[in-house]
């Protein structure tokens, strides 16, 4: 392995892989070697399109099958944006070939499958990480400082979060995210993964004791329709509660709100930062007073900004993700934290889905 750069392969020419092509290009410690797709023509077209915006030298090579890419001896890590329904096989095969694995989310249809995938990575000494970009934003440690300072928010009591977008009508018949075979978790997997991760991160990875899930709308027939709108409630020791809502039916929203005994923290764009050269979040410490007939609410709201481009630059969160992953690869010492939180997220998601299948009945988890 090169001591200076991580050599990447991409398994699958999904749309999200275009963004991550540029993230590899911007990372500073990585190089893309090859792209595999179901056909050589598809891989070649993907490479040609991406090279126009972020050109690697030498040009990444075409692999006409996933097997061909994994058989190469010049690739250290693979990024796998394949559909959830078929991803398990290729994560395991990549790990068994000695490749480190960056896996799109939701990582698997269920926690049992994900545990097998992670076990394969661990037994072969390779890094596993999911593709949650915001975990690598400089905004996150700054938010952590605020939540932990004891004064800005105080004791956390309530967390609420939403991630949604309004899909066009044709989405529900043509997009794989509405396919029971390819993306069986629908909006719960595609969007809910982010909201649950935000809650678990806020709680410093404490597991909820009980969850309730509600399938609000879906597509498809049979006992396991594909969620298109889903909500959930999580309950933690110490009296903390959390809610999440994810949907393909309501317009773009991606916010998180943490309420405490002394104030609140609010972030309006934590998944996909609003376009610009800064990311931010708000802290609120309102003061209410009465003066005779005057009832006054002072909002006490302030904004914390962090210099970080929203996308497509070297310090953007997706570039940070690939840089961090490549650093772990180059260090030769995998960090199990990333696999642990991926499995935790999947387990909590499974519990929410199990609750929804029981008409919202509470499902308990081990703390």
C-alpha positions in Angstrom: 0.0 0.0 0.0 1.2 3.5 -0.7 2.3 5.4 2.3 0.9 8.6 0.9 -2.5 7.8 -0.5 -5.4 5.4 -0.2 -6.3 3.8 -3.5 -10.0 3.5 -4.1 -12.4 1.5 -6.1 -16.2 2.3 -6.5 -18.6 -0.6 -6.8 -21.6 0.8 -8.6 -22.3 4.0 -10.6 -25.1 5.4 -8.3 -25.9 9.1 -8.4 -24.5 9.6 -4.9 -21.2 8.2 -6.1 -20.8 11.3 -8.3 -20.6 13.5 -5.2 -18.2 11.1 -3.5 -16.0 10.9 -6.6 -15.3 14.6 -6.0 -14.9 13.9 -2.3 -12.1 11.4 -3.0 -10.6 14.0 -5.4 -10.7 16.7 -2.7 -9.5 14.5 0.2 -5.8 15.1 -0.4 -4.8 11.5 0.7 -6.7 9.4 -1.8 -6.8 8.4 -5.5 -9.6 6.7 -7.4 -8.2 3.8 -9.4 -11.3 2.0 -10.9 -15.1 2.0 -11.1 -17.2 -1.1 -11.6 -20.7 -1.3 -12.8 -23.1 -3.9 -14.3 -21.8 -3.0 -17.7 -18.5 -1.5 -19.0 -20.5 1.1 -20.9 -22.2 2.4 -17.8 -18.9 2.5 -15.9 -17.2 4.3 -18.8 -20.0 6.9 -19.0 -19.8 7.5 -15.3 -16.1 8.0 -15.4 -16.3 10.3 -18.4 -18.9 12.5 -16.8 -17.1 12.8 -13.5 -13.7 13.4 -15.0 -15.0 16.7 -16.5 -15.5 18.2 -13.1 -12.8 16.4 -11.0 -10.1 14.9 -13.2 -7.8 12.2 -11.8 -4.5 11.4 -13.4 -4.3 8.7 -14.4 -7.9 8.4 -15.4 -9.7 5.7 -13.3 -10.1 2.4 -15.2 -13.3 0.7 -16.2 -14.2 -2.7 -14.6 -17.1 -4.5 -16.3 -18.0 -6.4 -13.2 -17.7 -6.1 -9.4 -15.6 -9.3 -9.4 -13.1 -7.7 -11.7 -12.6 -4.7 -9.4 -12.1 -6.9 -6.3 -9.6 -9.0 -8.2 -7.3 -6.1 -8.8 -4.1 -5.7 -6.7 -4.0 -1.9 -6.8 -7.0 -1.1 -4.6 -6.9 -0.6 -0.8 -10.5 0.5 -0.2 -13.9 0.3 -1.8 -16.9 2.6 -1.6 -20.1 0.6 -2.0 -23.2 2.6 -3.0 -25.1 -0.5 -4.3 -28.8 -0.9 -3.3 -29.4 -2.0 0.2 -31.0 -5.2 -0.9 -27.9 -6.5 -2.7 -25.1 -4.8 -0.7 -24.4 -7.5 1.9 -22.8 -9.9 -0.5 -20.4 -7.3 -1.9 -19.4 -5.9 1.5 -18.5 -9.4 2.6 -16.7 -10.2 -0.6 -14.8 -7.0 -0.4 -13.8 -7.6 3.2 -12.7 -11.2 2.3 -10.5 -9.8 -0.5 -8.8 -7.5 2.1 -10.5 -4.3 1.0 -11.5 -1.7 3.5 -15.3 -0.8 3.2 -17.1 2.5 3.1 -20.7 1.5 2.9 -23.7 3.6 2.0 -26.7 3.7 4.3 -28.9 2.1 5.4 -26.2 -0.4 5.6 -28.4 -3.5 5.4 -32.0 -4.6 5.4 -31.7 -5.6 9.1 -29.2 -5.7 12.0 -28.6 -9.4 11.6 -27.3 -8.9 8.0 -25.2 -5.9 9.1 -23.7 -7.9 12.0 -22.5 -10.5 9.4 -21.0 -7.7 7.3 -19.2 -6.1 10.2 -17.9 -9.5 11.4 -16.4 -10.1 7.9 -14.6 -6.8 8.1 -13.3 -7.4 11.6 -12.1 -10.9 10.9 -10.2 -9.7 7.9 -8.7 -6.7 9.7 -10.4 -4.0 7.5 -12.1 -0.8 8.3 -15.9 -0.5 8.1 -17.7 2.8 8.1 -21.1 4.1 6.9 -21.6 7.1 4.6 -23.1 9.6 7.0 -21.3 12.7 5.9 -22.4 15.0 8.6 -20.6 13.0 11.2 -17.4 14.4 9.7 -18.4 18.0 9.7 -16.5 20.4 11.9 -20.0 21.6 13.1 -20.5 18.4 15.1 -17.6 18.8 17.7 -18.7 22.4 18.2 -22.3 21.4 18.8 -21.0 18.7 21.2 -19.1 21.4 23.2 -22.3 23.4 23.5 -24.4 20.4 24.6 -21.8 19.4 27.2 -21.0 22.8 28.7 -23.9 22.5 31.2 -25.1 26.1 30.6 -26.2 26.6 27.0 -28.8 23.8 27.0 -28.5 22.4 30.5 -29.8 18.8 31.1 -31.2 17.4 27.8 -34.9 16.6 28.1 -36.3 16.4 24.5 -34.8 15.8 21.1 -36.8 16.3 17.8 -35.6 15.8 14.3 -37.0 15.6 10.7 -35.6 14.7 7.3 -37.9 14.8 4.3 -38.2 15.7 0.7 -41.2 15.8 -1.6 -40.8 13.1 -4.3 -42.5 13.5 -7.7 -45.3 11.1 -8.5 -43.1 9.0 -10.8 -40.6 8.4 -7.9 -43.0 5.8 -6.4 -43.1 3.6 -9.5 -39.6 4.2 -10.9 -37.1 5.0 -8.1 -35.3 2.1 -6.3 -36.1 3.8 -3.0 -39.7 2.6 -3.5 -38.7 -0.9 -4.3 -39.3 -3.6 -1.8 -36.5 -5.8 -3.3 -33.8 -3.1 -3.6 -34.6 -0.7 -0.8 -37.1 -2.4 1.6 -36.7 0.2 4.3 -37.8 3.1 2.0 -37.8 6.5 3.7 -37.0 4.9 7.1 -33.7 3.7 5.7 -32.9 6.5 3.3 -33.8 9.4 5.6 -34.6 7.9 9.0 -31.0 6.6 9.3 -29.9 10.3 9.6 -32.5 11.3 12.2 -31.8 8.3 14.4 -28.1 8.9 14.1 -28.6 12.5 15.2 -30.6 11.3 18.3 -28.0 8.7 19.3 -25.2 11.1 18.8 -27.0 13.7 20.9 -27.4 11.1 23.6 -23.7 10.2 23.5 -24.5 6.7 22.1 -26.8 5.8 24.9 -29.4 3.2 23.7 -33.1 4.0 24.2 -34.9 1.7 26.6 -38.1 1.6 24.4 -39.2 2.8 21.0 -42.5 3.3 19.3 -42.7 3.4 15.5 -45.6 4.4 13.2 -45.8 3.6 9.5 -47.8 6.7 8.2 -47.9 5.8 4.5 -46.3 3.2 2.2 -46.2 1.7 -1.2 -46.4 -1.9 -2.3 -48.4 -5.0 -1.3 -47.8 -7.7 1.2 -46.9 -7.8 4.9 -43.9 -5.5 4.5 -44.7 -2.5 2.4 -42.1 0.1 1.7 -42.3 3.1 4.1 -42.8 6.4 2.4 -43.7 8.3 5.6 -42.7 7.2 9.1 -42.5 8.6 12.6 -41.1 7.4 15.9 -40.7 8.0 19.6 -37.7 7.0 21.6 -37.4 6.9 25.4 -34.1 6.9 27.4 -33.1 6.4 31.0 -33.2 9.7 32.9 -36.4 10.9 31.4 -35.2 12.0 28.0 -37.5 11.5 25.0 -36.9 11.9 21.3 -39.1 12.0 18.2 -38.2 11.7 14.5 -40.1 12.0 11.3 -38.9 11.0 7.8 -40.9 11.3 4.6 -40.9 11.2 0.8 -44.1 13.3 0.9 -43.2 16.6 2.6 -40.9 19.2 1.1 -37.2 19.6 2.0 -36.6 19.7 5.8 -33.6 18.5 7.7 -33.6 20.0 11.2 -32.7 18.9 14.7 -33.8 20.5 17.9 -32.4 19.7 21.4 -34.4 21.1 24.4 -32.9 21.3 27.9 -33.5 22.8 31.3 -31.6 26.0 30.4 -32.1 26.5 26.7 -32.1 24.8 23.3 -29.8 24.0 20.4 -31.3 24.1 16.9 -29.7 23.2 13.5 -31.7 23.6 10.3 -29.5 21.9 7.8 -27.5 19.2 9.5 -27.7 16.5 6.7 -27.0 18.7 3.6 -25.7 22.1 4.7 -27.2 25.1 3.0 -25.0 26.4 0.2 -22.2 28.6 1.3 -18.8 28.9 3.0 -20.1 28.5 6.6 -22.2 26.1 8.6 -24.0 27.1 11.7 -26.4 26.3 14.5 -28.5 28.4 16.9 -28.5 28.4 20.7 -31.6 29.9 22.5 -31.8 31.0 26.1 -35.1 32.9 26.3 -35.9 35.1 29.3 -39.5 35.9 30.2 -40.4 38.8 32.5 -43.5 40.7 33.6 -43.5 44.4 34.4 -46.9 45.5 35.4 -49.0 45.2 32.2 -46.0 44.4 30.1 -45.3 40.7 29.5 -41.9 40.5 27.7 -40.2 37.5 26.0 -36.5 38.1 25.2 -35.5 35.3 22.8 -31.8 35.2 23.8 -30.9 33.6 20.5 -27.4 33.5 19.1 -25.9 31.8 16.1 -22.6 29.9 16.1 -20.8 29.7 12.7 -18.0 27.5 11.6 -16.0 28.1 8.4 -16.7 25.0 6.3 -18.0 24.8 2.7 -21.3 23.2 2.3 -20.1 20.9 -0.5 -17.5 20.2 -3.2 -14.5 21.7 -1.4 -11.6 20.2 0.5 -13.1 21.1 3.9 -16.7 20.0 3.1 -18.1 17.2 5.2 -18.0 14.6 2.4 -14.3 15.3 1.8 -13.7 15.0 5.5 -15.4 11.6 5.5 -13.1 10.2 2.8 -10.0 11.9 4.3 -10.8 10.4 7.7 -11.4 7.0 6.3 -8.3 7.0 4.2 -6.2 8.1 7.3 -7.5 5.0 9.1 -6.6 2.8 6.1 -3.2 4.3 5.9 -2.6 3.9 9.6 -3.1 0.2 9.4 -5.3 0.3 12.6 -9.1 0.1 12.0 -11.3 2.0 14.4 -14.3 -0.2 15.6 -16.3 2.9 16.7 -17.6 3.4 13.2 -18.9 -0.1 12.9 -20.4 0.0 16.4 -22.5 3.1 15.7 -23.6 1.8 12.4 -24.9 -1.4 14.0 -26.5 0.5 16.8 -28.3 2.7 14.3 -29.6 -0.3 12.5 -30.7 -2.0 15.7 -32.7 1.0 16.8 -34.2 1.3 13.3 -35.2 -2.4 13.3 -36.9 -1.9 16.7 -38.9 1.1 15.3 -40.0 -0.9 12.3 -40.9 -3.9 14.5 -43.1 -1.5 16.6 -44.8 -0.2 13.5 -45.6 -3.7 12.4 -47.3 -4.1 15.8 -49.5 -1.0 15.4 -47.0 1.2 17.4 -46.6 -1.1 20.4 -43.6 -0.4 22.5 -40.4 -2.4 21.7 -37.8 -2.6 24.4 -34.1 -2.5 23.8 -31.2 -3.4 26.1 -29.4 -0.3 27.4 
